[in-house]
Amino acid sequence: MTTGEVLIAVVGLLLCAAMLAVLLRAQRPELAMGLGLAAAAVVAMLLVRQIAPLISTMRRMLTLTSLPTEGFGVVLKAAGVCLLTQITADTCRDAGETALAAKAELAGRVLMLVLAVPLFEELLSLVTALIGGQVMSG
């Protein structure tokens, strides 16, 4: 599928799911939430197929530049954490659980910090090497 076709499929699916959810919510709210989760899963599957070529292109570009690829892995993991955190928090809010949504967002922030530690260590190592191994004192 081309990018335009995927966009049309996603928009169409989500608009249909939203209309059905509005109709269902009055009679069977639990089904409306299930419909929302199912629609989110289908959209995720459509988008994962679009991300794979992007990742391979970025890897190829990194290999051509001879830059270290460790940071690329961290960035991809961070993007995944952001997306999953957002989906989880939105789903919790849709279910009326704002406190759980806040906890999902907190978990995402903590995981982002954990993912960033190797980058901070690499940056510190680079700065230390640039200043000749001397530690600056304030």
Backbone as CSV, one residue per row, in Angstrom:
resi,resn,N_x,N_y,N_z,CA_x,CA_y,CA_z,C_x,C_y,C_z
1,MET,0.833,-1.187,0.000,0.000,0.000,0.000,0.875,1.246,0.000
2,THR,0.443,2.224,-0.748,1.165,3.497,-0.733,0.802,4.266,0.534
3,THR,1.565,5.307,0.797,1.310,6.121,1.983,-0.085,6.737,1.939
4,GLY,-0.490,7.206,0.772,-1.824,7.787,0.631,-2.925,6.776,0.890
5,GLU,-2.738,5.555,0.382,-3.737,4.503,0.613,-3.821,4.144,2.089
6,VAL,-2.669,4.094,2.749,-2.668,3.790,4.187,-3.384,4.899,4.946
7,LEU,-3.103,6.137,4.586,-3.761,7.264,5.256,-5.273,7.193,5.091
8,ILE,-5.732,6.917,3.875,-7.179,6.817,3.626,-7.778,5.656,4.417
9,ALA,-7.069,4.524,4.458,-7.559,3.369,5.210,-7.647,3.677,6.704
10,VAL,-6.623,4.328,7.234,-6.608,4.659,8.669,-7.724,5.640,8.999
11,VAL,-7.836,6.707,8.220,-8.869,7.710,8.475,-10.260,7.088,8.362
12,GLY,-10.480,6.310,7.304,-11.783,5.667,7.126,-12.119,4.722,8.270
13,LEU,-11.156,3.897,8.641,-11.371,2.954,9.743,-11.684,3.678,11.043
14,LEU,-10.901,4.704,11.345,-11.102,5.413,12.610,-12.409,6.196,12.638
15,LEU,-12.804,6.791,11.523,-14.084,7.502,11.498,-15.260,6.539,11.660
16,CYS,-15.187,5.392,10.980,-16.244,4.376,11.130,-16.297,3.863,12.561
17,ALA,-15.118,3.576,13.122,-15.069,3.079,14.509,-15.612,4.120,15.477
18,ALA,-15.297,5.382,15.240,-15.792,6.447,16.119,-17.313,6.547,16.062
19,MET,-17.871,6.474,14.845,-19.330,6.551,14.722,-19.999,5.354,15.389
20,LEU,-19.456,4.169,15.170,-20.017,2.979,15.818,-19.886,3.061,17.330
21,ALA,-18.751,3.571,17.810,-18.548,3.682,19.256,-19.563,4.636,19.880
22,VAL,-19.869,5.719,19.192,-20.871,6.658,19.703,-22.230,5.970,19.817
23,LEU,-22.584,5.183,18.794,-23.863,4.465,18.823,-23.882,3.393,19.906
24,LEU,-22.772,2.684,20.054,-22.709,1.604,21.041,-22.641,2.107,22.480
25,ARG,-21.985,3.252,22.668,-21.737,3.744,24.023,-23.027,3.926,24.821
26,ALA,-24.112,4.290,24.151,-25.385,4.498,24.852,-25.932,3.198,25.419
27,GLN,-25.792,2.096,24.688,-26.377,0.821,25.110,-25.355,-0.109,25.771
28,ARG,-24.184,-0.222,25.171,-23.171,-1.174,25.644,-21.796,-0.519,25.679
29,PRO,-21.497,0.238,26.716,-20.225,0.967,26.771,-18.993,0.057,26.696
30,GLU,-19.117,-1.166,27.232,-17.972,-2.081,27.194,-17.633,-2.496,25.762
31,LEU,-18.657,-2.613,24.907,-18.417,-2.939,23.510,-17.787,-1.761,22.765
32,ALA,-18.173,-0.555,23.145,-17.589,0.634,22.520,-16.091,0.687,22.800
33,MET,-15.700,0.355,24.012,-14.276,0.362,24.342,-13.551,-0.751,23.585
34,GLY,-14.158,-1.912,23.506,-13.561,-3.012,22.751,-13.382,-2.663,21.282
35,LEU,-14.366,-1.973,20.736,-14.279,-1.530,19.353,-13.110,-0.565,19.166
36,GLY,-12.941,0.334,20.116,-11.823,1.276,20.064,-10.477,0.569,20.119
37,LEU,-10.372,-0.428,20.979,-9.127,-1.194,21.079,-8.846,-1.973,19.794
38,ALA,-9.879,-2.562,19.232,-9.713,-3.318,17.988,-9.280,-2.398,16.846
39,ALA,-9.912,-1.239,16.759,-9.541,-0.281,15.719,-8.095,0.170,15.899
40,ALA,-7.680,0.404,17.134,-6.295,0.812,17.407,-5.312,-0.284,16.995
41,ALA,-5.686,-1.543,17.240,-4.813,-2.662,16.857,-4.663,-2.752,15.340
42,VAL,-5.762,-2.569,14.609,-5.703,-2.628,13.148,-4.857,-1.478,12.608
43,VAL,-5.036,-0.292,13.160,-4.244,0.864,12.726,-2.764,0.617,13.011
44,ALA,-2.453,0.067,14.181,-1.062,-0.229,14.517,-0.453,-1.195,13.509
45,MET,-1.201,-2.213,13.109,-0.687,-3.173,12.124,-0.440,-2.498,10.773
46,LEU,-1.353,-1.616,10.383,-1.161,-0.888,9.122,0.090,-0.008,9.172
47,LEU,0.315,0.621,10.312,1.442,1.539,10.433,2.774,0.819,10.579
48,VAL,2.776,-0.343,11.204,4.025,-1.096,11.363,4.600,-1.448,9.995
49,ARG,3.747,-1.783,9.068,4.206,-2.083,7.710,4.848,-0.865,7.055
50,GLN,4.407,0.311,7.427,4.972,1.535,6.850,6.303,1.905,7.503
51,ILE,6.487,1.485,8.734,7.690,1.854,9.473,8.892,1.009,9.059
52,ALA,8.680,-0.234,8.695,9.797,-1.130,8.356,10.706,-0.566,7.265
53,PRO,10.178,-0.083,6.126,11.078,0.491,5.114,11.816,1.734,5.624
54,LEU,11.158,2.506,6.459,11.785,3.696,7.020,13.002,3.310,7.859
55,ILE,12.833,2.297,8.690,13.929,1.850,9.551,15.097,1.333,8.712
56,SER,14.809,0.534,7.687,15.900,0.007,6.871,16.615,1.127,6.118
57,THR,15.890,2.118,5.655,16.515,3.257,4.975,17.408,4.033,5.938
58,MET,16.931,4.252,7.147,17.727,4.980,8.133,18.982,4.197,8.503
59,ARG,18.847,2.881,8.638,20.030,2.047,8.938,21.046,2.146,7.798
60,ARG,20.573,2.086,6.572,21.464,2.176,5.410,22.174,3.529,5.399
61,MET,21.448,4.588,5.685,22.049,5.914,5.724,23.108,6.008,6.825
62,LEU,22.822,5.393,7.976,23.799,5.400,9.062,25.060,4.640,8.678
63,THR,24.908,3.521,7.980,26.076,2.740,7.568,26.931,3.530,6.581
64,LEU,26.293,4.281,5.701,27.033,5.080,4.729,27.832,6.202,5.394
65,THR,27.339,6.711,6.506,28.018,7.815,7.179,29.046,7.340,8.194
66,SER,29.079,6.050,8.470,30.005,5.465,9.449,29.779,5.996,10.859
67,LEU,28.587,6.450,11.147,28.256,6.888,12.500,27.894,5.672,13.342
68,PRO,28.100,5.745,14.653,27.715,4.616,15.504,26.198,4.411,15.484
69,THR,25.777,3.163,15.427,24.346,2.867,15.304,23.664,2.629,16.649
70,GLU,24.412,2.675,17.747,23.803,2.437,19.061,22.731,3.478,19.377
71,GLY,23.030,4.729,19.049,22.072,5.804,19.314,20.796,5.640,18.522
72,PHE,20.905,5.084,17.322,19.730,4.855,16.485,18.780,3.871,17.156
73,GLY,19.334,2.812,17.735,18.511,1.831,18.450,17.783,2.458,19.623
74,VAL,18.480,3.323,20.329,17.871,4.000,21.480,16.732,4.906,21.011
75,VAL,16.954,5.609,19.913,15.914,6.507,19.388,14.685,5.704,18.964
76,LEU,14.900,4.554,18.315,13.760,3.716,17.917,13.001,3.196,19.130
77,LYS,13.735,2.753,20.146,13.072,2.278,21.369,12.297,3.408,22.030
78,ALA,12.888,4.591,22.061,12.221,5.741,22.667,10.938,6.083,21.920
79,ALA,10.987,6.025,20.593,9.781,6.292,19.803,8.705,5.253,20.116
80,GLY,9.102,3.999,20.246,8.153,2.945,20.603,7.536,3.173,21.967
81,VAL,8.366,3.561,22.933,7.857,3.851,24.278,6.859,5.003,24.224
82,CYS,7.189,6.047,23.473,6.279,7.197,23.362,4.932,6.795,22.769
83,LEU,4.980,6.057,21.682,3.736,5.653,21.017,2.895,4.742,21.904
84,LEU,3.524,3.741,22.510,2.759,2.824,23.365,2.214,3.529,24.599
85,THR,2.996,4.438,25.146,2.524,5.197,26.305,1.315,6.049,25.933
86,GLN,1.385,6.705,24.789,0.272,7.550,24.346,-0.990,6.727,24.113
87,ILE,-0.841,5.596,23.443,-1.996,4.728,23.179,-2.596,4.225,24.488
88,THR,-1.745,3.813,25.406,-2.227,3.313,26.693,-2.947,4.405,27.477
89,ALA,-2.341,5.584,27.553,-2.955,6.683,28.301,-4.286,7.099,27.684
90,ASP,-4.336,7.175,26.357,-5.590,7.541,25.695,-6.672,6.499,25.933
91,THR,-6.297,5.237,25.896,-7.266,4.161,26.149,-7.783,4.236,27.578
92,CYS,-6.891,4.499,28.526,-7.323,4.639,29.921,-8.276,5.828,30.078
93,ARG,-7.968,6.931,29.417,-8.859,8.099,29.492,-10.223,7.787,28.884
94,ASP,-10.219,7.060,27.751,-11.482,6.678,27.124,-12.327,5.830,28.058
95,ALA,-11.660,5.047,28.892,-12.374,4.190,29.842,-12.760,4.961,31.105
96,GLY,-12.403,6.242,31.170,-12.742,7.044,32.339,-11.741,6.908,33.471
97,GLU,-10.595,6.319,33.214,-9.584,6.092,34.242,-8.430,7.080,34.066
98,THR,-8.672,8.328,34.462,-7.645,9.352,34.281,-6.439,9.111,35.181
99,ALA,-6.645,8.552,36.353,-5.517,8.271,37.252,-4.594,7.214,36.632
100,LEU,-5.184,6.192,36.025,-4.366,5.176,35.363,-3.640,5.758,34.148
101,ALA,-4.298,6.663,33.442,-3.651,7.323,32.303,-2.424,8.101,32.768
102,ALA,-2.545,8.783,33.884,-1.415,9.543,34.427,-0.276,8.601,34.819
103,LYS,-0.615,7.448,35.365,0.429,6.473,35.744,1.116,5.904,34.508
104,ALA,0.366,5.692,33.431,0.964,5.209,32.182,1.943,6.252,31.647
105,GLU,1.559,7.521,31.708,2.445,8.582,31.237,3.687,8.693,32.109
106,LEU,3.523,8.534,33.421,4.673,8.548,34.329,5.626,7.400,33.998
107,ALA,5.063,6.211,33.759,5.894,5.065,33.404,6.661,5.334,32.109
108,GLY,6.012,5.939,31.144,6.678,6.278,29.889,7.824,7.249,30.099
109,ARG,7.611,8.246,30.939,8.678,9.226,31.208,9.873,8.567,31.886
110,VAL,9.593,7.698,32.857,10.681,7.005,33.558,11.455,6.114,32.585
111,LEU,10.728,5.383,31.736,11.402,4.516,30.764,12.225,5.323,29.764
112,MET,11.766,6.498,29.406,12.554,7.357,28.513,13.874,7.762,29.173
113,LEU,13.816,8.088,30.461,15.045,8.425,31.177,15.989,7.231,31.241
114,VAL,15.435,6.052,31.493,16.258,4.846,31.543,16.916,4.597,30.185
115,LEU,16.156,4.776,29.115,16.720,4.600,27.767,17.808,5.624,27.463
116,ALA,17.707,6.801,28.046,18.659,7.865,27.751,19.994,7.702,28.472
117,VAL,20.061,6.864,29.497,21.295,6.716,30.277,22.497,6.365,29.407
118,PRO,22.416,5.377,28.494,23.594,5.091,27.662,24.022,6.287,26.800
119,LEU,23.069,7.072,26.339,23.414,8.261,25.560,24.113,9.298,26.433
120,PHE,23.642,9.470,27.667,24.294,10.398,28.587,25.722,9.944,28.880
121,GLU,25.900,8.622,29.069,27.241,8.092,29.329,28.159,8.335,28.131
122,GLU,27.637,8.116,26.924,28.418,8.345,25.713,28.776,9.819,25.572
123,LEU,27.832,10.690,25.850,28.078,12.128,25.786,29.132,12.544,26.804
124,LEU,29.036,12.035,28.014,30.019,12.346,29.053,31.402,11.856,28.642
125,SER,31.468,10.669,28.062,32.737,10.125,27.586,33.328,11.009,26.493
126,LEU,32.503,11.466,25.581,32.954,12.333,24.496,33.462,13.663,25.031
127,VAL,32.718,14.251,25.963,33.126,15.530,26.547,34.442,15.360,27.296
128,THR,34.564,14.272,28.033,35.797,14.005,28.777,36.979,13.858,27.829
129,ALA,36.775,13.159,26.732,37.842,12.994,25.750,38.210,14.321,25.102
130,LEU,37.218,15.166,24.850,37.478,16.457,24.212,38.273,17.411,25.101
131,ILE,38.034,17.354,26.392,38.763,18.251,27.281,40.052,17.606,27.791
132,GLY,40.439,16.508,27.186,41.718,15.888,27.503,41.724,15.111,28.800
133,GLY,40.590,14.601,29.185,40.528,13.783,30.388,40.503,14.580,31.679
134,GLN,40.536,15.915,31.576,40.496,16.746,32.761,39.066,16.974,33.195
135,VAL,38.820,16.870,34.457,37.480,17.136,34.987,37.434,18.598,35.375
136,MET,36.442,19.289,34.883,36.312,20.712,35.201,35.750,20.861,36.592
137,SER,36.289,21.787,37.342,35.764,22.026,38.690,35.094,23.389,38.721
138,GLY,33.988,23.476,39.470,33.239,24.738,39.512,33.585,25.438,40.700
